[in-house]
Amino acid sequence: MANLQCLSQCSEGDADMSKLLRSEEMTLVQIFLSQEASYNCIRELGELGAVQFADLNEGVNAFSRNYVSEIRRSEEMERRLRFFAGEIEREKLPVPADYNVPQAPNPKDLIDLEATLEQLEGETRQINANQEALLRNFYELKELKHVLNSANAFFQAGAAIQQEGLRERQVPQYDEEAGGNISRHLSFLCGVINRAKIPVFERVLWRASRGKALLRHMEIEEALKDPATEEEIPKSTFIVYFQGEQLKMRVKKICEGLGATTYPCKEDWEE
């Protein structure tokens, strides 16, 4: 037998429920139901919307109560429904204005509903993951396009400087015995970084390389979005000239620490 204690709307009430804000008088009643008929009776009472149930087991641990597994299943289904509601709101999908809340399903229908919600949640999360991956690839390709265009401009400017005989004043000097010919052993690294981190990037590169790394950067006019948050982030392309594998590892660690994305780039524009 199931023992239920509840408040129902009535003309007279003797219960002391000072903590309950109500507009009508209530009465305290106690109902004894068989376990087989408890679900249907509670469903009918819930559909009326005029009953508030009182907890008769306040001192009992939540895990030791009856119907714990059923309540957990209901909470899990409610969580999935909130997830669907959030997805509908995020995608701004139209919801019918005359939508009516359905009645509580039968116990047999709950099993099918739980399986359906679980399947739909898995499919929705998979679609979101695929969409995020596609957006990430799309924005990475856009960044790579800007990097290639900027690198071409940097290389053309460097070729013009070399033709004018000013290359020695633009590129940091290296030891000729260790480095040999600068034009043959000079390496570079291209990528994209948050525009607000450019000053920090310059200072860290200068200190880590002791002035032996040259940074050139160019602002990207188009605001690129973050695939995870869909927020527009102003970014800039950069190219770092350096010499030696040890300095190359330092530059890569600095880029990783500042959240910069590096892309492979060849000096020959045709390639």
N, C-alpha and C positions, 0 to 999 in steps of 0.2 A: 504494500500500500504506500502511496505517496501522500505525505502530509504537507499541505500548502497553507500558508497564512498570507492573506492579502487584504488590501483596502479597496473597497468598491464604493461607488457613488450611491448614496442613500439619503432618505429624508432626515434621519437622525443618526448621530454618531457618538459613541462613548470613548473612542480611542484617543489617546493623547499623542498626537503627531504634530507637535509644535514646530518641528523642523521642516515639515512639508508645506510648501506654498501651494495652495489650492484655491479655487474659486467656488467650489461646491462642498457641501458637507459629505464626509466619508464615514464608512463604518468598517470595523475590523471583523473579518469572517475567517473561518478555518475550514478547509475543504480536504476531504480524504478521497483519494482516487486510487484506482487500481493501476498497476504499472503499465498494463497494456493500453489503457485509455488515457494515460496522463498526457501524452503528446498531443492527441487530438483536442483534449479539453483545454490545455494551455494555449494551443493555437487559436481556438475559438475565443478565449478570453483576451488574447493579444489582439485579435482583429477588432474587438469592441473598442479598445483604446480607453477604457474606463476603469482599469485595474492597475494597482501598484503592488508588487509582491514584496513581502518582508522576508529578510534573511533569518532563518531559524537556527543556523549553524555558524554564527559569527566567530566562535572560537575554534572552529575546525580548520585545519590546514587545507589550502586550496587543492592540493594534490590528493587529499584523502576524501574528498567529497564524491557524491554519486554523480554520474553522467559527466565525468571529467573528460573522457575521450570524445563524447559528442560535442561538448562545449568547445574543445580545442578544434575539432573539425569545422564547427560553425565559425569560429574566429578566423581560421585559415581561409575559409571561403569569403568571409567579409574582407579580409586583407586583399584578396585577389580582386574583389569588386572595387575596392578603393584604388587598386592599381589601374584597373580599366578606366575608372573615372578620371584619374590623373592623366592617362594617355589621351582620352577624349578631349580633356581641357587643353592639354598641351598642343594637340593637333588642331584645335578649334573646330571640331566636327559639330555639325548641327544636331541638336537633340529635339525631338518633337515636343511642342509645348503641352499637348494634351496627353502626355505620357502618364499612365496610371501605375501605381505600385502594385505588383502582383501579390496574391495571397501566399501565405506560407505553404510550401509544398508538402506532400506526403512523405513519410519516412523512406518509402521505396524510391521516390523521385529524387531524394537528396543524394543518393549514391550516383545516379546519372548526372546530376547537376555538379557534383564535386569533380567527377571525371572530366566533364566538359570544361569546367573552369580551369582545371589543371592543364588540359591540352591547349586551351586558348592562351593561357599565360605563357606556356613554353613557346608556342609559335610567335606570340607577340615579342617576347624577349629575343628570340632568334632573329626576327625581322629588324628589331632595333639594333642588334649587334651588327647585322649585315649592312644596315644603312649607315651606321657610324663608321664601319670599315671603308665603305665606298666614299663617304664624305672625307675621311682622312686621306685616302688615296687621291681624291680630287684636289684637295687643298695642297697636298704635297707636290702634285704635278704643277699646280699654279705657282707654288713657291720655286720649284725648279725652273720654270719658264722665266721668272723674274731674275733668278740667280744667273742663268745663262745670258740673258740680255745685259745684266749689270757687268758680268765678267767680260763680255765682249767689249763693253765700253771701257772697262779698266785696261784691258789688253791693248786696245787701240790707242788709249792715252799713253800707255807705257811705250808703245812702238813710236809714237810721235816724239816722246821725250828722248828716246834713244837716238832717234835721227837727229835731233837738235843738239846732241852731245851733253844733255843734262841728266843723264841716268845716274851718274855717280853722286849727284847731290840729292837725289830723291830716294835711293835705296841705301840703307845703312851699310857702312863699310865693314868688311870682314878681313880677317887675316888672309893674305894671299897664299901663305905657305899651307894653311889648314884648308882653306876653301878653294883655292885655285881660281878658276874663271867663274865670276859671279853669275853670268848668264847661263852657264851650264848646270850649276849646282843649286840654283835658287828654286825653292818649292813654294807652293801656295795652297791655301785651303779656302773653299767658298761655302757660304751657307746663309741662313736667315736667322735673325735674332730680334727679340722684342726691342722696339725703338727706345724705350725708356732705359734699357740696360746698356746702351752704347757707351756712355761716359765711364761706367764701371768696367766695361769690357776693355776700353782703351787703357785705363790705369793698370788693370791686372795684367794685361799683355805686356805693357811697358816694364813693369816690375819683374814679371816672371822671365822675360827674355833679356832683361837688362838693356833695353833699347835696341835689340837686334831683330825685332819683328816689326813689320810695317803693316798698318791696318788702313784699309780703304772701305768706306761704307756709302750706301746710297739708299735713300728712303723709297719705300714702295707706296705709290699713291693710292693703290687699291687696298682697302682694309680687308684683311683676311680673317676668317672666322675660325674659332676653335671647334673642332668636330664634336667634342664632348659637351661643351656648354653653349655652343652656338653664339658665343659673344665675339664681337669684332675686336681684333687686337691690331694696333698699328705696328708694323714690322719694317725692318730694313735689311737689305742684303749687304754682305760684307765679303771681303777677300783679305786674307792675311798672307803676307810674304815672309818667308823665313828660310833658314838654311840648316840642314842637319836633321837626323832622325830623332835625336833627343829633344830638340826644340819642337819638332812636330808632335811628339807625344804630349808635351806641355800644353801646346795650343789646343789639342783635342780635349784634354782634361778640363781646360778652362771653358771651352764651348759646352761641354756636358754639364759643368757646374752652373753655368748661367742659363741653361735651357735652350741653347742655340741648336739649330738643326743644320747639319753639314750635308752637302751634296757633292757627288763626284763631278768634276769638270775638267775638260782638257783645254789646253792653251790654244789649240787650233780650232777656230770657230767652225770650220767645215766638218770636223769630226764630231 
